[in-house]
Amino acid sequence: MSVFINVLIPIILIFLSGFFLQKSQLLEVRSVSAVALYILTPALVFRTFYTTEANMDLLLILTFAILFLFIMLIINKLLSYIGKWDTARESGMTLATTFMNSGNYGAPLILFAFGEEAFAYSIIFMVIQSLLMSTAGVYLANRSSLTPADAFRVVLKMPVFYALIAGVSMQAVGIPIRNSYLDAVNMIADAAIPVVMIVLGMQLAKISIGSIDWGMVGLGTTVRLVLSPVIAYFLTILLQTNDVLSTVIIVSSAMPTAATISMIAVQFNASPQLVSSITLVTTICSVPTLWILLTILGV
């Protein structure tokens, strides 16, 4: 019960603040999200990579993300073959089950539950996932007309990408930053996590469910919340990651569907109703599943 009270409830309350704000004020979510996307998150990413030396753990996170992506593609291809899904439905299910909410939800939960060291890993994981969503995610959503080169051009428009390059380059070369400037970066970076959590609540308030295909949604929810962390567990054994990194990978993989994926599905008509439904249901169902997972991990 302490896990629920001390870790999950504070996070849920922040989500709810954004949810009820959107319900009562009808704000433009895209504007608030743009602040997080173009200013706050890049500052957080820059700080993380500027203060973190590139090491084997970074390579392990990248390797995990790629292996996980291919495993999920294979699983969804098999499910599509068995269920005789059309391309749009297969794309929607693949998006909803492959890309987890490691930023708005996963990073703050890991910070609350496991502390700063684990949080640093979770930010790296979040950045890699964001890059994959902007490339593989966009490609999967519109695979019939989008080339891999088009997907890469999408990445070049993402400020997080340049923050990553700048942070890694300046850290590698050893370029010092004056304390006053670093304090300014810290102020912006510290605002990133609470704002993206509020944005998630606002995004969930805008999701329209309509008539839910409970069979598909139930399948997608099971794959996202139950099968994914199991796959992650075995991959951490394969990659021989340290205990803290293993915990971050497993918990991050148990997150609900990323809200950003719902927007991608809408934009490219990749079964947007299905993806939005799975996003909302997995977010709700993640409360008990994460409670169980964190208890198993000894939080």
Number of C-alpha atoms within 10 A of each C-alpha: 8 10 16 17 11 12 21 20 13 15 20 15 14 18 26 19 16 22 20 15 16 21 14 8 8 12 12 10 17 13 10 15 19 13 14 23 18 13 17 24 27 25 26 24 27 25 22 21 23 24 13 17 14 13 8 10 15 17 11 16 24 16 14 19 21 14 14 19 18 12 15 21 20 13 15 22 18 13 16 18 12 9 11 12 14 10 17 20 20 24 27 28 30 26 30 31 29 27 27 29 24 30 27 25 24 26 26 23 23 25 19 16 17 16 12 12 13 21 23 21 23 27 23 23 24 21 19 20 26 24 18 20 23 22 19 20 25 25 23 25 28 21 18 10 8 13 12 14 10 13 21 17 12 14 18 13 11 16 17 24 18 16 21 22 16 17 22 22 14 16 19 14 8 10 10 10 11 7 9 9 10 12 12 11 17 17 14 17 21 14 16 23 20 15 21 25 26 24 26 24 26 27 22 20 20 14 16 11 15 9 9 14 13 13 9 17 22 16 14 29 27 15 21 27 23 18 17 23 20 14 16 23 17 13 20 20 11 10 13 12 18 11 11 13 23 22 22 25 26 21 24 25 28 28 27 31 32 31 27 19 26 27 16 23 26 16 13 16 16 26 20 24 21 24 32 28 27 32 28 24 18 26 20 13 14 22 16 12 17 21 19 14 17 19 14 9 11 8 12
